[in-house]
């Protein structure tokens, strides 16, 4: 089963990072207000970047790493 690290673009232009098992379901969850507290007040969101991992632990490690970055560095990841 694959696991994912993702970046979501919020309605105010901010970026939210997270990890999950099912990208489509997680995006839907965020947009229904059932996701993270932050995204509930910044809807709608759309996923703009993701990476695939073989374990949830790896995906969570990547999420923790990227969360420490400033917005400019996260934007570079999104744009390649």
Secondary structure, DSSP 8 states (H G I E B T S, - for coil): --EEEEEEE-TTS-EEEEEES-HHHHHHHHHTT-S-HHHHTS-S-EEEEEEEESSHHHHHHHHHHHHTS-HHHHHHHHH-
